[in-house]
């Protein structure tokens, strides 16, 4: 009589279950939709917490819809037409998600572009849904983990590096009492250099401009400089972008 180690039995059973779930059946369909809800929900919650245009529901719909399209594609290939192109419908999802991404990208009145990260997250969520829909669970899980790390974890790392940046872009609004020479003097006194000035709007009552300041020595904090400029005569509004 031969005895088989219980761990081997568990491994064999796990492999059989995974193989079964990679096939297209009622159980695998339910499992794939659940995976799409979980993975899309994780990314959607992260975006929703930051008050982005595309939040939980949008990411869920994108991920679930992408998974459904891929399952339909698999069904057509397996049961209806074995010669059907398995990649065609998935490719249409990737290109078609652009209309949603475009809706999350906005240009503010201060000529700032916002929403690029959310648009990229929607695109990545659709790719994750396609992986789930075809039964590539391993890829979807790993992708979800890395997406969350990039969106959540690397945000703090990004901020840490930005504190030591040498180039800072500022948007400034001013009235008729504003004197650019005073700002230039303040910038120099703080150890910075005014690298570029672009007037966005200018009239007799004031205007607005976009400026770039640099600091090659990396020893001065620009937050303190912003506070000093903000307190200067004629400055109505200033922010970094």
C-alpha positions in Angstrom: 0.0 0.0 0.0 1.3 3.4 -1.0 0.8 6.5 1.3 0.7 9.9 -0.2 1.8 12.9 1.9 -1.2 15.1 2.7 0.7 18.2 1.5 1.0 16.6 -1.9 -2.7 15.9 -1.9 -3.5 19.6 -1.1 -1.1 20.8 -3.8 -2.7 18.5 -6.4 -6.2 19.6 -5.3 -5.2 23.2 -5.5 -3.9 22.8 -9.0 -7.1 21.1 -10.1 -9.2 23.9 -8.6 -7.2 26.5 -10.4 -7.4 24.6 -13.6 -11.2 24.3 -13.2 -11.5 28.1 -12.5 -9.5 28.9 -15.7 -12.2 27.1 -17.7 -15.4 28.9 -18.6 -18.2 27.6 -16.3 -20.8 29.0 -13.9 -18.5 28.8 -10.9 -15.5 30.5 -12.7 -17.8 33.3 -14.0 -18.9 34.1 -10.4 -15.4 33.9 -9.1 -14.1 36.2 -11.9 -16.7 38.8 -11.2 -15.9 38.6 -7.4 -12.2 39.1 -8.2 -13.1 42.1 -10.4 -15.2 43.6 -7.6 -12.4 43.1 -5.1 -9.5 44.3 -7.3 -11.4 47.2 -8.8 -12.8 48.1 -5.4 -9.4 48.4 -3.8 -8.2 50.8 -6.5 -11.5 52.7 -6.5 -11.5 53.2 -2.8 -8.0 54.6 -2.9 -9.0 57.1 -5.6 -12.3 57.9 -3.8 -10.5 58.8 -0.6 -8.6 61.5 -2.5 -11.8 63.0 -3.9 -10.9 62.1 -7.5 -13.4 62.4 -10.4 -13.4 58.6 -10.8 -13.9 56.8 -7.5 -15.2 53.4 -6.3 -18.1 52.9 -8.6 -16.3 54.0 -11.7 -13.4 51.7 -11.1 -15.7 48.8 -10.2 -17.7 49.3 -13.4 -14.6 49.4 -15.6 -13.1 46.3 -14.0 -16.3 44.3 -14.1 -17.1 45.4 -17.6 -13.6 44.5 -18.9 -13.9 41.1 -17.2 -17.3 40.5 -18.8 -16.1 41.4 -22.3 -13.1 39.1 -22.0 -15.4 36.2 -20.8 -17.7 36.8 -23.8 -14.7 36.7 -26.0 -13.6 33.4 -24.4 -17.1 32.0 -24.8 -17.2 32.9 -28.5 -13.8 31.3 -29.1 -14.6 28.1 -27.2 -18.2 27.4 -28.1 -19.1 29.4 -31.2 -16.1 30.0 -33.4 -12.7 28.4 -32.5 -11.0 30.6 -35.1 -12.2 33.8 -33.6 -9.5 36.3 -32.6 -9.3 36.2 -28.8 -7.5 39.6 -28.6 -9.8 41.7 -30.7 -12.4 42.6 -28.0 -9.8 43.1 -25.4 -7.9 45.5 -27.6 -11.1 47.5 -28.1 -11.5 47.8 -24.3 -8.0 49.2 -23.9 -8.5 51.8 -26.7 -12.1 52.6 -25.8 -11.3 53.4 -22.1 -9.8 56.6 -23.4 -13.2 58.4 -23.3 -13.4 57.8 -19.6 -9.8 58.8 -19.0 -10.4 62.0 -20.9 -13.3 62.8 -18.7 -11.1 62.7 -15.6 -8.5 65.1 -17.0 -9.2 68.7 -16.4 -7.3 72.0 -16.9 -8.1 74.4 -14.1 -8.3 78.2 -14.4 -4.7 78.4 -13.3 -3.6 76.3 -16.3 -3.0 73.3 -14.1 -3.6 69.8 -15.5 -5.2 67.4 -13.0 -6.5 63.9 -13.2 -3.7 62.2 -15.2 -3.1 59.6 -12.4 -6.8 58.8 -12.1 -7.0 58.4 -15.9 -4.0 56.0 -15.9 -5.6 54.2 -13.0 -8.8 53.6 -15.0 -6.8 52.3 -17.9 -4.9 50.0 -15.6 -8.1 48.8 -14.0 -9.4 47.8 -17.4 -6.3 45.8 -18.1 -6.7 44.2 -14.7 -10.3 43.3 -15.6 -9.2 41.7 -18.8 -6.7 39.5 -17.0 -9.5 38.5 -14.6 -11.9 37.8 -17.4 -9.6 35.4 -19.2 -8.8 33.6 -15.9 -5.3 35.0 -15.4 -5.9 35.4 -11.7 -2.2 35.5 -10.7 -1.5 38.5 -13.0 -4.6 40.3 -11.7 -3.7 39.9 -8.0 -0.1 40.9 -8.5 -1.1 43.8 -10.6 -3.7 45.0 -8.0 -1.0 44.9 -5.3 1.5 46.9 -7.3 -1.2 49.4 -8.4 -2.1 50.1 -4.8 1.6 50.5 -3.9 2.1 52.9 -6.7 -1.0 55.0 -5.9 -0.8 55.0 -2.2 2.7 54.1 -1.0 4.7 55.9 -3.6 2.7 59.1 -3.0 4.7 59.7 0.2 8.0 58.9 -1.5 7.1 61.3 -4.3 6.4 64.1 -1.8 9.7 63.3 -0.1 11.7 63.8 -3.3 9.8 66.9 -4.2 10.9 68.6 -1.0 14.4 68.6 -2.3 13.6 69.6 -5.9 15.6 72.3 -7.5 12.8 73.6 -9.9 9.5 74.9 -8.6 6.7 76.3 -10.8 4.4 78.9 -9.3 1.2 80.6 -10.3 0.8 84.2 -9.1 -2.1 86.7 -9.3 -1.5 90.4 -8.5 -3.1 93.8 -8.6 -1.9 97.2 -9.8 0.3 97.8 -6.8 2.4 94.7 -7.5 6.1 95.3 -8.3 8.0 92.4 -10.0 11.3 93.9 -9.0 10.5 93.4 -5.4 9.7 89.8 -5.9 12.9 89.2 -7.9 14.9 90.8 -5.0 13.1 88.6 -2.4 13.8 85.5 -4.5 17.5 86.3 -4.8 17.7 87.0 -1.0 16.2 83.6 -0.3 18.9 81.9 -2.4 16.7 81.2 -5.4 16.9 82.2 -9.0 13.9 83.3 -11.2 14.5 81.1 -14.3 11.3 81.8 -16.3 8.4 84.2 -16.3 5.3 83.9 -18.4 2.5 86.5 -18.2 -0.8 84.7 -18.6 -3.0 87.8 -18.2 -2.0 91.4 -17.8 -4.0 94.7 -17.7 -4.0 98.0 -15.8 -5.7 96.5 -12.8 -3.2 93.6 -12.4 -2.9 90.2 -13.9 -1.5 86.7 -13.4 1.8 85.0 -14.3 3.5 81.6 -14.2 7.1 81.6 -12.9 9.8 79.0 -12.5 12.3 79.3 -9.7 15.5 77.2 -9.2 17.9 76.5 -6.4 21.0 74.7 -7.4 22.4 74.5 -3.9 19.3 72.6 -2.6 19.6 74.2 0.8 16.5 76.5 0.8 12.9 75.4 1.3 10.5 77.0 -1.1 7.6 76.9 1.3 9.1 79.7 3.3 9.8 81.7 0.2 6.1 81.3 -0.8 5.0 82.6 2.5 7.2 85.7 2.1 6.0 86.4 -1.4 2.4 85.9 -0.3 2.8 88.7 2.3 4.2 91.1 -0.2 2.3 94.2 -1.4 0.2 93.6 -4.5 0.2 89.8 -4.3 -3.4 88.4 -4.3 -2.7 84.7 -4.7 0.2 82.4 -5.2 0.5 78.6 -5.3 2.8 75.8 -6.5 1.7 73.5 -9.3 
